[in-house]
Amino acid sequence: MKTKNIFKYLMLLFLALQLNSCVSTEAEQKFDETPTERLNGQKKELNDLLLSSAEGWKAVYYTDDTQLGGFTHLFKFLPNGKVDMASDFDADTDIHNSQYEIQLGSTVSVVFTTKNKIHLLSDSNNSPIAAGKGFLGDFQFLYYGQENGDIVFRTNRTVKEVRFVKATAQDWTDLKKNTVSNANMTGDINSPLFRIMEINDGSAVKKYDFNYNAVTRFGSAAPLETGNLETLKVAVAYTPAGLTVKPAIVVGTQSLKDFIYEPTDKSFVATGTGGAKVAIKFTNAPPILTDDYKLFLEGGPQITIGYIAANLATAATNSAYAKSILDKVNATLAANQKIARVQIAFNDPLNGNYIAYTFNGGKAAIYHFFTTSEDAVNKTIILTDDGWSANAATRAFLKILDDEIVNPKGLYLKKESFTIFYSNVIYTYASAATPFRLTNYRF
């Protein structure tokens, strides 16, 4: 090989070595930070992020959306490790100040170190599902980066994703409206006892018996039509206008999740296009009607059912409204006198049909006689006045109770599948006009 060519090849080799040397140096510079230095960099990054939003951050925290709903929290992170926080967990939506830290471990996390609203979800003394587990919540959130302006975290204990989105001034102002939505969904003692969910795809309607637990913010919908085997479960979070559900409810090709409260009929409605909508409604009529009432009609067997206060006052099937009526009646009696029984006899061969009101404390029983008829369409039994054993003045204190039982729209009677204390069959009756429901033994 000529000397000239040898020199040329040596120069090319030298340049190649120089180029590799430069690339290697840049790569080494990228990875010359220690793990601690990288974590410290992430710590600063997270702290700067938390402080960067003028109105703070909002998180709708679903601790376990298979059995619990979502709880809205607002955070305003302040210098020196302080944080202002508000939540719709309960009726207290005021802002509370506490402390937070950004801690280093296997990754960077934000930890709420002193008690604030977020800790209500992890309080083991407040457990709606399993004793000692609280609401399955956490107060340490592992930093996983940013996405579309959100801060992405995962919970320390359950590794659930939680997103902090930038809050607005309106979010802080409107938070108290979430508690109004909560009250509208939960209802009060005057609200109808039952709920139904209706899913309309624009051409057909499917109906479901909707059971909702106001404490866990979780609902389940069981189909009412034969042939529909789809049971739905939804985790509920409240909004200023109503509520949102997770997962969304699929209606045809649409997914509906945002429900608006309709004050005219106290329903919650999610509306799509082409007539698609989902409605959650209160109703006085049980979603599933039975023929259990027919056994008690004229000409049937002799049957007596009775509410015995000593054993049945705490039955879960007594409605809050019914208990309030009983309390009002008891409040009119002498201190040592209370309602002992509300006993209803059907087809007694000697006395016919009657309601026997008996009392503790030596007060004499009062009897109200009635006849029975049915509303076969609505499947109710109607008790019609047929005289009293006491005059109007003597029995006046019973009117608010008796009017619930002897009401023109009738009663829904249901044979229950449970027992209380004794083996007696349990029947409940519920008014077709009001949320009055009382629990009874059959004798």
Secondary structure, DSSP 8 states (H G I E B T S, - for coil): --HHHHHHHHHHHHHHHHHHHHHHHHHHHHT-S-HHHHHHHHHHHHHHHHHH-TT-EEEEEES-TTT--EEEEEEEEEGGGEEEEEESSSS----EEEEEEEEESSSEEEEE-S--GGGGGT-TTS-SSSTT-TTS--SEEEEEEEETTEEEEEETTT--EEEEEE--HHHHHHHHHHHHHHHHHH--TTS-SEEEEEEEESS-EEEEEEEEETTTTEEEEEE-STT----EEEEEEE-SSEEEEEEEEEETTEEEEEEEEETTTTEEEEE-STTEEEEEEEESS-SS--SGGGGGSTTS--EEEEEEHHHHTT-TTS-HHHHHHHHHHHHTS-TT--EEEEEEEEEETTTEEEEEEEESTT---EEEEEEEEEETTTTEEEEEEEEESS-HHHHGGGHHHHHHHS-TT-EEEEE-S--SSSSS-EEEEEESSSS-EEEEEE-
